[in-house]
Amino acid sequence: MPINLVNMTNLEKCNAGIEYSYADEELIALKTEAIRQCEIFNALDGRDYMAQYRHLQQMLGAVGERVWIAMVGGVPAKVIKTLENDL
């Protein structure tokens, strides 16, 4: 059955990997909220692993155990690593 692009929202198109409008208000709102949540995460004490973990759970909905996001040169890394003994 072919996909009906006419009735799809831009978010649905984005999630399906179909060309979509980047200027869509719903997508802009989601991107803006993601940026805000990252700023909150980046403002947390880098030694407070539990606060970071709780915020990751809030941001992502669920995360595995002993997860953290590494900072490289003051910029969050894109790789999620596992802690060995810190949690």
C-alpha positions as a LaTeX table, in Angstrom:
\begin{tabular}{lrrr}
\hline
Residue & $x$ (\AA) & $y$ (\AA) & $z$ (\AA) \\
\hline
Met1 & 0.00 & 0.00 & 0.00 \\
Pro2 & 1.53 & 3.38 & $-1.00$ \\
Ile3 & 2.13 & 6.07 & 1.62 \\
Asn4 & $-0.37$ & 8.96 & 1.53 \\
Leu5 & 1.96 & 11.98 & 1.80 \\
Val6 & $-0.92$ & 14.47 & 1.60 \\
Asn7 & $-2.34$ & 13.56 & 5.01 \\
Met8 & 1.01 & 13.15 & 6.80 \\
Thr9 & 2.37 & 15.82 & 9.14 \\
Asn10 & 5.95 & 16.97 & 8.65 \\
Leu11 & 6.87 & 15.17 & 11.87 \\
Glu12 & 5.44 & 11.93 & 10.49 \\
Lys13 & 7.35 & 12.46 & 7.25 \\
Cys14 & 10.55 & 13.17 & 9.20 \\
Asn15 & 10.14 & 10.02 & 11.30 \\
Ala16 & 9.47 & 7.99 & 8.15 \\
Gly17 & 12.60 & 9.31 & 6.43 \\
Ile18 & 10.57 & 11.14 & 3.79 \\
Glu19 & 11.32 & 14.65 & 2.58 \\
Tyr20 & 9.66 & 17.18 & 4.91 \\
Ser21 & 9.59 & 20.90 & 5.65 \\
Tyr22 & 12.30 & 21.83 & 8.14 \\
Ala23 & 10.43 & 25.11 & 8.80 \\
Asp24 & 7.36 & 23.33 & 10.20 \\
Glu25 & 6.17 & 24.93 & 13.46 \\
Glu26 & 5.81 & 21.57 & 15.25 \\
Leu27 & 9.36 & 20.54 & 14.32 \\
Ile28 & 10.75 & 23.94 & 15.31 \\
Ala29 & 9.05 & 23.62 & 18.72 \\
Leu30 & 10.50 & 20.13 & 19.22 \\
Lys31 & 13.99 & 21.28 & 18.20 \\
Thr32 & 13.76 & 24.32 & 20.49 \\
Glu33 & 12.74 & 22.11 & 23.44 \\
Ala34 & 15.59 & 19.68 & 22.68 \\
Ile35 & 18.07 & 22.56 & 22.72 \\
Arg36 & 16.63 & 23.81 & 26.03 \\
Gln37 & 16.89 & 20.35 & 27.60 \\
Cys38 & 20.51 & 20.02 & 26.42 \\
Glu39 & 21.34 & 23.40 & 27.92 \\
Ile40 & 19.85 & 22.28 & 31.24 \\
Phe41 & 21.86 & 19.04 & 31.07 \\
Asn42 & 25.07 & 20.90 & 30.21 \\
Ala43 & 24.56 & 23.23 & 33.20 \\
Leu44 & 24.52 & 20.30 & 35.66 \\
Asp45 & 27.58 & 19.65 & 37.81 \\
Gly46 & 29.76 & 17.30 & 35.76 \\
Arg47 & 30.49 & 15.27 & 38.91 \\
Asp48 & 26.84 & 14.78 & 39.82 \\
Tyr49 & 26.24 & 11.56 & 37.91 \\
Met50 & 22.85 & 10.90 & 39.49 \\
Ala51 & 21.50 & 14.34 & 38.45 \\
Gln52 & 22.83 & 13.76 & 34.94 \\
Tyr53 & 21.30 & 10.27 & 34.82 \\
Arg54 & 17.90 & 11.54 & 36.03 \\
His55 & 17.91 & 14.32 & 33.45 \\
Leu56 & 18.82 & 11.86 & 30.68 \\
Gln57 & 15.88 & 9.71 & 31.74 \\
Gln58 & 13.62 & 12.77 & 31.59 \\
Met59 & 14.98 & 13.89 & 28.22 \\
Leu60 & 15.02 & 10.51 & 26.51 \\
Gly61 & 12.19 & 8.72 & 28.28 \\
Ala62 & 14.40 & 5.77 & 29.20 \\
Val63 & 18.10 & 4.96 & 29.36 \\
Gly64 & 20.06 & 1.88 & 30.27 \\
Glu65 & 21.86 & 1.51 & 33.55 \\
Arg66 & 25.17 & 3.27 & 34.17 \\
Val67 & 24.94 & 5.63 & 31.18 \\
Trp68 & 26.48 & 9.06 & 30.77 \\
Ile69 & 27.32 & 11.53 & 28.00 \\
Ala70 & 30.99 & 12.42 & 27.82 \\
Met71 & 32.19 & 16.00 & 27.49 \\
Val72 & 35.04 & 16.56 & 25.05 \\
Gly73 & 36.68 & 19.96 & 25.15 \\
Gly74 & 33.63 & 21.45 & 26.84 \\
Val75 & 31.31 & 20.18 & 24.10 \\
Pro76 & 29.04 & 17.18 & 24.73 \\
Ala77 & 30.20 & 14.14 & 22.81 \\
Lys78 & 27.71 & 12.29 & 20.64 \\
Val79 & 28.78 & 8.90 & 21.99 \\
Ile80 & 27.01 & 7.50 & 25.03 \\
Lys81 & 29.36 & 5.49 & 27.23 \\
Thr82 & 28.92 & 3.23 & 30.21 \\
Leu83 & 30.35 & 4.11 & 33.61 \\
Glu84 & 32.49 & 1.47 & 35.23 \\
Asn85 & 32.17 & 2.25 & 38.96 \\
Asp86 & 30.61 & 5.66 & 39.44 \\
Leu87 & 26.88 & 4.99 & 39.88 \\
\hline
\end{tabular}
